[in-house]
Amino acid sequence: MPIYEYRCTQCRRRSSILLLSYKERADPVCPHCGSRELTRIMSRFATVRSDDARLEALAEDPGLGDVDEKDPRSVARWMKKMGREFGEELGDEFESVADEAAAASEEPGEAGDEAPRD
């Protein structure tokens, strides 16, 4: 049972339409505005890559050189990027830890963040 994606030429919104068989002819109607003027679009898809291939892609990322290991916000952004790349493997609490690290760097009185004394 294929699911095809369409973009409405009237309201410009994307819709997914389920067909019960490959032989069924699609006569799609936009569920948002009711228009029959839909254009079929390429659906998103995923590719399977090994852990080694994912690590290699991260290592080749030019943005990786911009990580300042002394800046918790920069490290948090990198952690989130790595978390998106590896998905659930890093655990449910991963993003909250990254957010806490970034927030901690913005709080006054953190180590190295203190205002100079007169």
C-alpha positions as CSV (number, residue, x, y, z in Angstrom):
1,M,0.0,0.0,0.0
2,P,1.8,3.1,-1.2
3,I,1.6,6.5,0.4
4,Y,2.2,9.3,-2.1
5,E,2.9,12.9,-1.2
6,Y,1.5,15.9,-3.0
7,R,1.8,19.7,-2.8
8,C,-1.4,21.7,-3.4
9,T,-1.0,24.4,-6.0
10,Q,-3.7,26.5,-4.3
11,C,-2.7,26.5,-0.6
12,R,0.9,25.2,-1.1
13,R,0.5,22.7,1.7
14,R,1.9,19.1,1.6
15,S,-0.4,16.1,1.9
16,S,0.1,12.4,2.2
17,I,-2.4,10.2,0.4
18,L,-2.7,6.4,1.0
19,L,-3.7,4.2,-1.9
20,L,-5.0,0.7,-1.1
21,S,-3.1,-0.9,-3.9
22,Y,-0.5,-0.1,-6.6
23,K,-3.1,-0.5,-9.3
24,E,-5.5,2.1,-7.7
25,R,-5.6,5.3,-9.7
26,A,-4.9,8.4,-7.6
27,D,-7.4,11.2,-7.9
28,P,-6.1,13.2,-5.0
29,V,-8.0,16.1,-3.3
30,C,-6.2,18.5,-0.9
31,P,-7.5,17.8,2.6
32,H,-6.7,21.4,3.6
33,C,-8.5,23.4,0.9
34,G,-10.4,20.8,-1.2
35,S,-8.5,21.7,-4.4
36,R,-7.9,19.0,-7.0
37,E,-4.8,20.8,-8.3
38,L,-2.1,18.7,-6.7
39,T,1.4,18.0,-7.8
40,R,3.1,14.8,-6.8
41,I,6.4,15.4,-5.0
42,M,9.3,13.2,-4.0
43,S,8.9,11.8,-0.5
44,R,11.6,12.0,2.0
45,F,13.6,8.9,2.6
46,A,16.4,7.6,4.8
47,T,19.5,5.7,3.9
48,V,21.1,3.2,6.2
49,R,24.7,3.9,7.1
50,S,27.1,2.1,9.4
51,D,28.3,3.7,12.6
52,D,31.7,4.1,11.0
53,A,30.2,6.0,8.0
54,R,28.3,8.3,10.4
55,L,31.4,9.0,12.5
56,E,33.3,9.7,9.3
57,A,30.7,12.2,8.1
58,L,30.8,14.0,11.4
59,A,34.6,14.1,11.3
60,E,34.5,15.6,7.8
61,D,31.9,18.3,8.8
62,P,33.5,21.7,8.3
63,G,31.4,23.0,11.2
64,L,33.2,20.7,13.6
65,G,36.3,23.0,13.4
66,D,34.1,25.8,14.9
67,V,33.6,24.0,18.2
68,D,35.2,26.0,21.0
69,E,35.7,23.4,23.8
70,K,35.9,26.2,26.3
71,D,32.4,27.5,25.4
72,P,29.6,25.3,26.8
73,R,27.1,26.7,24.3
74,S,29.4,25.7,21.4
75,V,29.8,22.2,22.9
76,A,26.1,21.9,23.5
77,R,25.4,22.7,19.8
78,W,27.9,20.0,18.8
79,M,26.4,17.5,21.2
80,K,22.9,18.1,19.8
81,K,24.2,17.6,16.2
82,M,25.8,14.4,17.3
83,G,22.6,13.4,19.1
84,R,20.6,14.0,15.9
85,E,23.1,11.9,13.9
86,F,23.0,8.9,16.3
87,G,19.3,9.2,17.3
88,E,18.1,7.1,20.2
89,E,21.5,5.5,20.8
90,L,22.5,8.4,23.1
91,G,19.5,8.1,25.3
92,D,16.4,10.2,26.1
93,E,18.1,12.5,28.5
94,F,20.8,13.5,26.0
95,E,19.2,16.7,24.7
96,S,18.2,17.9,28.2
97,V,21.8,17.5,29.3
98,A,23.0,19.5,26.3
99,D,20.4,22.2,27.1
100,E,21.5,22.4,30.7
101,A,25.1,22.8,29.7
102,A,24.2,25.7,27.4
103,A,22.0,27.3,30.1
104,A,24.7,26.9,32.7
105,S,27.2,28.9,30.6
106,E,24.7,31.8,30.4
107,E,24.3,32.1,34.2
108,P,26.4,34.7,35.9
109,G,29.0,33.5,38.4
110,E,30.0,30.4,36.5
111,A,33.7,29.6,36.5
112,G,35.5,31.8,34.1
113,D,32.3,33.9,33.6
114,E,32.7,36.2,36.5
115,A,32.8,40.0,36.0
116,P,36.1,41.6,36.7
117,R,36.5,43.4,40.0
118,D,37.3,47.1,40.2
